Amino acid sequence: MNITVFAISARGKSVGKRCAEALNGKLITPRRDELKASLSEIWHGSDAVVMIGSTGVAVRVTAPLLRDKETDPAVIVVTEDGELVLPLTGAHLGGGANLSRTLASNLGAHLVSTTSTDRKNVAAPDLLCSRWGWKLKGRKALVQTNGALLDGRELLFWIDEGEETPPFPEGYLPCEKPDEADVLVSPRALSLGSHQVQLIPPSLVAGMGCRKGVNREILKEALLRHLSEQGYSIDSLGEIRTSTVKSSEKGLLSLAEELGVPLTKLEDEEIRSIEGNFSASAATTHFDLPGVAEPCAASAGRLIGPRSAERGTTVALGHRPAKIKGRLYVVGTGPGDRKYMTFQAKEAIDDSDAVVGYRLYVDQLPEEWLKGKKVERYGMGEEETRVASAMALARKGLRVSLVSGGDPILFGMAGLARNMAEELPVEVIPGLSAAQLAGASAGAPYSNGLIMLSLSDYLQPWESIERALSGAASTGLTVALYNPVRRDLDVKLEGVKKAYSTRTGQTVWLMRDVGRPGESVKVMDLSELTSSDIDMRTLLLLPGEATVARKGYLVDTRGYHSERKKRT
């Protein structure tokens, strides 16, 4: 994307630099009297403009340039202190909402959205288009369709034959006839009613050939005419294919660049291998090929009608369902309360169409965060099932948050997802663990290091856990034990005591529901610990050898001069 960041004051320059780095954009720092001219110069070639400063300045300088919400660049305002991010225009069709979330996450800022559908977590048709990378027709009807969703009414949608979409979100119902629908999914050039919007998938591939030296305008006219004759919109074009012989033609290269679609070259042997009853072509005589336009179009999928030939060009159309790339976020939600969740975790959940996870972790999320999303809750022991379900949803084109309490790497979700993902893109978002929060509540008990071990033997043999316990105890470092599962818990606790048998006076801090309502702390001698003292919601903190108790807190001493002084 072509993104430009404007900072017109020294105060905003450092924030502007951070914004440019976060969005891989260009930072411009004009004088205030040069701002309008600088903005006008880059406006038409930009996908987004970020203004560092006030909304008043942004409105005054951008308003004269605004023409069309679909083609104008998105405009985002960031305050000079980097505390607030406001998508001003182009939030959906311009991609401003997604860019704003990225900025808010990177800056640690508050996202201020004034778009009603975003504030109510309603997936409006223009937001779906933005997420899927499709074009939208019938923008005037958005007032009606989006208003219906905000009022709690459902929209009817119709999908053209042969097209595919991810599952529609809540608030949408399928219908059988296009004239009944509020939302139509089709690559065709449709005549829309006043209440209808069309989502146009880039599901057409144009096979094109030409004589040497045919210019871009002639090629474009031939393509547009052929699309029109076949009843399709230019917005439905996703790719141009041609033979290697023609792939260096400047006209074709320039046309693909203008339309923003890839130009794919097919090797001769690949073209010869494509089966079909193709029209007679000069390529047969000159290059021993069955043709160029028709076989190249057919290589993508179903060939739509015969080719057209005029003024040294040939054009044919092929159809293939437009595939939406899904995404899987593995999100650490922290110990419980939302204040312990990172901005990045909140951004991922906001960006998702679906949330999947263990029931307790899902239910700890604020209800308003889940509104309008597909939500799947699973019980304990169903780890692989919920990962598989999250991946199945992502492969259908949804953005999915697979949520894990605490940190997803520590608690195993991230590793399991990585191992099962294959080609699916996975982003792991770390979270604050209960052990870290317990450490803060207890004082500062692991300055020299922290060892975290699971007592659960559901997925690993107890013998391995015993070896880890012995090794952890031998280091003299602070150790946190989580997942004290009920099965053979007395035996497990005896194993803990055995590992610490050479340490006299070893205490254990029982930290229950850390970061949640009802948090409690109990301190006792390890030798007196029994299974009745703990449950699965209890974290066991075993202070290390250098950890001392001071004023009711644990402090791990590292050997600073002031610490040595206190000891003597």
Protein Blocks (a to p, Z undefined) as FASTA:
>chain_A
ZZddddfbfklmmmmmmmmmmnopacddddfklmmmmmmmmmmmpfbdcdeddfklmmmm
mmmmpmbfklpccdddddfklpaccdfbhklmnommmmmmmmmmmnopacddfbfklmno
pacfklmmmmnopacehklmmmmmmmmmmnopacdddddehiacddddehiacdfbfklp
mbdcdfbdcdddfkbccddddfbccdddddehiafklmmmmmmmmmmmnopafklpgbdc
ddfklmmpmklmmmmmmnopacddddfklmmmpgcdddddfklmmnopabjklmmmmmnm
ccehjaddeehiacdddddddddddddddddebjmiaklpcfklmmmmmmpmbdcddfkl
mmmpcfklmgopacddddehilmmmmmmmmmmmmnopacddddehjfklnommmmmmmmn
mmaccdddddddfklmmmmmnopaclnoccdddfbfklbcfklmmmmmmmmmmnopacdd
ehiafbhklmmmmmmmmmmmmpghiacdddehehiahiacddddfklpcfklpcfkbccd
dddfklcceehiacddehiaklmmmmZZ
